[in-house]
């Protein structure tokens, strides 16, 4: 099982970015998928999780209303549309798969992508 995140970059405050996470294997449609982020010298924090079908989502308060997760099970890919970016959104963003639970806790995610850097300048 491999997850490959991409789409990060350097943007200005107020701009948008879309992250992608492509998964290998046939498990994709049976797992919850989430995004986490980690800023320098901070702990990894939950951003959003999508249920197996994408019918249910849960966002952290810090991104609610600005970020949108979506998934295309036919393409084994999830996306994170990030709008109205703020400097405090600067972090390495990780996608992750949770085969058995729908969770906001990083410990419940068994598979992780390598991370993609998002930098938002003020």
Secondary structure, 3 states (H helix, E strand, C coil): CCEEEECCEEEECCCCEEEEEEECCCCHHHCEEEEEEECCCCCCEEEEEECCCCCCEEECCCCCCCEEEEEECCCCEEEEEECCCCHHHCEEEEEEEECCCCCCCHHHCCEECCCEEEEEEC
